[in-house]
Amino acid sequence: MSDKNYTQVLIDGNIYTLGGAEDQEYMQKVASYINEKISGLKAQPGFTRQNKDYQEVMIYLNLADDYFKAVQEARRLKDKNEDLEKEVYSLKHELIGVQMKLDAAREESK
């Protein structure tokens, strides 16, 4: 059974105690990311004049947008990696074929 780590984080001026399997440094990093998102939105003209529910939904939407873009990028990179692995396999196969022909040519020339 894994130990639960606890740490206090500051998010949007409020202190929260977080607990989880991740280390404290990671939880602080997550809290920092959320604070950056909130600060960025608050810097937008008119954002703070909106009601709190609207502000919260905009924060959620921005976090979800980042998440889905990261998932999409991860898929793109995975697909690219698979394509490159196939290309490497093909090149290795071709190299083996060329090496066999070279060996056969050397044998013939003896």
Secondary structure in CASP SS format (residue, H / E / C, confidence):
PFRMAT SS
TARGET T0000
AUTHOR 0000-0000-0000
METHOD secondary structure of the structure
MODEL  1
M C 1.00
S C 1.00
D C 1.00
K C 1.00
N E 1.00
Y E 1.00
T E 1.00
Q E 1.00
V E 1.00
L E 1.00
I E 1.00
D C 1.00
G C 1.00
N E 1.00
I E 1.00
Y E 1.00
T E 1.00
L E 1.00
G E 1.00
G E 1.00
A C 1.00
E C 1.00
D C 1.00
Q H 1.00
E H 1.00
Y H 1.00
M H 1.00
Q H 1.00
K H 1.00
V H 1.00
A H 1.00
S H 1.00
Y H 1.00
I H 1.00
N H 1.00
E H 1.00
K H 1.00
I H 1.00
S H 1.00
G H 1.00
L H 1.00
K H 1.00
A C 1.00
Q C 1.00
P C 1.00
G C 1.00
F H 1.00
T H 1.00
R H 1.00
Q C 1.00
N C 1.00
K H 1.00
D H 1.00
Y H 1.00
Q H 1.00
E H 1.00
V H 1.00
M H 1.00
I H 1.00
Y H 1.00
L H 1.00
N H 1.00
L H 1.00
A H 1.00
D H 1.00
D H 1.00
Y H 1.00
F H 1.00
K H 1.00
A H 1.00
V H 1.00
Q H 1.00
E H 1.00
A H 1.00
R H 1.00
R H 1.00
L H 1.00
K H 1.00
D H 1.00
K H 1.00
N H 1.00
E H 1.00
D H 1.00
L H 1.00
E H 1.00
K H 1.00
E H 1.00
V H 1.00
Y H 1.00
S H 1.00
L H 1.00
K H 1.00
H H 1.00
E H 1.00
L H 1.00
I H 1.00
G H 1.00
V H 1.00
Q H 1.00
M H 1.00
K H 1.00
L H 1.00
D H 1.00
A H 1.00
A H 1.00
R H 1.00
E H 1.00
E H 1.00
S H 1.00
K C 1.00
END
